[in-house]
Amino acid sequence: MTKPLVIAIDGASGSGKSSTARGVATRLGLAYLDTGAMYRAVTVAYLDSGVEGSDPDAVTEAVVAADIEISTDPADQWVRVNGRDVTEEIRSQRISSNVSTVAVIPACRENLVARQRAIVEAAPNGIVAEGRDITTVVAPDADVRLLLSADPEIRMARRKLDHGGQIDDAALRDQILRRDADDSTLVNFTTAADGVVSLDGSLLSLEQVIDAVVDLAEQARAGTEAGGE
């Protein structure tokens, strides 16, 4: 039986890691995990609980207690929190403005990392997981480890396009630059760790980036098969 293929992709907001990861998963017939959606999902849970964001213990308690279900089908993405569909809600400005409250609490990250590792390990054929700390914390032994980057102005333009242009510049900068600054206090997703491939997608099309990752995956799979002979 072929060993499940694990591909880990990290990157800043708007770097294209979600679109890339979904495309690679679709191309290779693998599962797909959007770990950022999990952080957004537990943000819904914490906000629904009514606890103060200034109380990290209370926020952590709400996060740990949250029942999170997330699709790993790249063609059918959905998220549920405590049985409620929040697929659209997690992309709202309310959640985008509050997700860093959860993301900067070490105990919350620890809980989510454990959940993410369980999902990665349970994928029968393999998985493409993307986020901030996948290459270094969640799946440091992944077959392919990639840090995807892009110019900040390009990242903001992409995110504005994701919102159909219906987002003001202040909110856009908050989503991209402020969140990156907050998350970088705990996770380094701007510099590739040892063994992690760096790829700047600023001047590449999405298809070109997907092609590059698929090439890395095929090389990794060939090396694994050769090593098992």
N, C-alpha and C positions, 0 to 999 in steps of 0.2 A: 504494500500500500504506500502511495506517495505521501511523504510527510507534508502536513499542512503548511502552506506558505504564509508567513506573516510579514506584512509591509507596514512600516511605521513612518509617518510623515508629520513633521512639525513645521511650524511657521507662524509668522505674525498675522494679525487680522488683515484680511483682504489680500493675502499672498497667493490665494488661489488653491490652497491645500484641500478644501472641501470638494471643489469641482474636480480637482485632479484625482483625489482619492476615490470619488464615486466613479469616475471614468475608468480608472485602473481596475477597480473591483468588477465593474461591468465587463471590461475587456477580458479579464482573466477568470471570470466566474467565481469570484471570491465574495465573502461577506464584507460589509462596510460599517465602520463605527465612527460616528461623529461625536467625539468626546466633549466638544464644546456644547453640543445640544444637551448633554447630561448636566453640565454646569448650569445651563439655562433652566433645565427642568427642576433642579433642586432649588434654584432661585425662586421659581414659582412657589415651591413648597414652603420656603422660608417666608416669602411675602404673604402667602395665604395664612400662615400660622399667626401672623400679627405680632411677632416678636420684634424687638428693636435691633436694627442692624449694628448698633453700637455695643451689643451684648454678644460677643463671639461664642460664648457657651450656649446661649439660647439658640443662636443661628445654627450651630453645630448639631444641637439636639434635633432641630427641625429637619436638617439635612439627613442625618442618620436614620430618622424615623420614616423618611419619605419612601414610598413605594414607586420606583421608577421602572417603566417598561419602555424599551426603545427598539425600533426596527433595525435590523442589520441587512435588510434587502436594499441594495443601492437604487432599485427602481421604484421602491415604495417606502418612503421615509415617513415615520410617524413617531410621536412621543406621547406617553401617558404618565400622568402624575396622580398617584392615589386613585387610579381608575378613570381619571378625567383626561380627555384628549386635549393636549396643549400644543399640538404641532404648529399652529399659527401663532399662538400666544407667546411662545418662547422667542419669537423674532420681533416682538414689539419693542418700542423704545423704552417702555417701563422695565422690561427685563434686561435690555441692553445696558440701561443706566445703573442697574443694581447687581449685575452678575459678579462684578469684582468684589463685592462685599463677601460673597461666598468664596471666590477663587483665592483670596489672600489669606484665608484662615487655614493653617496647616492641617488641623484635624479634619476639616471638610475635604481637603485635597486627599488626605490619606484614605478617607472613606470612599471617595470616588475612584481613586486609583485601584483599590481592591475590587470594586465593582467592574471596572474596565478590564482588569486582568482576567477576571472570571469570564467575561464575554469573549475576550481574545482566545483564551484557552479552550472555550467550548465550541469554537467555529470548526466544523468537521473538515472543511476543505482548505481553510485558511481565511485570512481577513486583512483588509486594509484599514488601519486605524490612524486617525489624524487628530492633532491637537497642539498642545504646547510642550508636553513633557513625555511624549510617547517614545521617542528614541532613547531617552535617558532614564526614565523612571518606570513607565508602564510596561514597555516591551524592549528593554535594552539588548535582548538577545534576538531581536527580529532579524529575519533573513535579509531584508533591505531596510536601511535606516537613512532617511532623507530629510534635510532641512531646506525648505523652500522659502525663498525670499523674493522681494520685489520692491521697487522704489516706492517710498511713502505716498507720493502724489498719485502714482498708478494704483496703489492699494485703495486710496480714498475714492478714486474715480470708479474703480470696480465696485466698491461697496455702495456708492451712490446709484450705480446702475442696478444693483440688486434690489434697491428700494424704489426702482422706477423713477428715480430723480426726485422723489417726494421726501426729501430729508434736507434740513438746512445745514449749512457748513459747520456750525457750532456743534450740532449733534453728531455730525459725521466725524469731526475731529475727536469728539469725546469717545465715540465707538472705537476708532482706530488707534489714535495716539495715546489717549489717557489710559485706556484698558491695557494697551501694551506696556505702558510704564508701570501700572499697578501689578500686572502679572509678572513682570520681569524682576520684581523684588524677591520672588520665590523660585522662579524658573528661568533658565537661560535658553531662550529660543531665538537668539540673534547670532549666536556663534555655534558652529557645528562641533559636537563632542568628538572624541577619537572614534574613528570608524564610521562616522556619519558623513554621507555625501552631501555637498552643498550644491544647490541649483538656483540660479537667479532667473526667474521667469519673466522679468520685466519686459523683455523684447521678444518673448516667445508666445506663440499661440497656445491655447489650452491643449490642442491636439499634439503639439510638439512636446509639451511638458509630459503629457500622458505617455507618449511614445518613449521618452527618455526613462520614465519610471518602469514601464513595461520591459524595456531592454535590461535594466538593472535586475528586475525580477527574474527574467529568463536566464541571465547569467548566474544568479544565485541558485536557481533551481537546477541548472546544469551542473554547477559545482557540487551541490548536495548529492545529486544522483551519481556523479563520478566518484565522490568520496565514499558512497555506499557500495560500490562495486568490489 
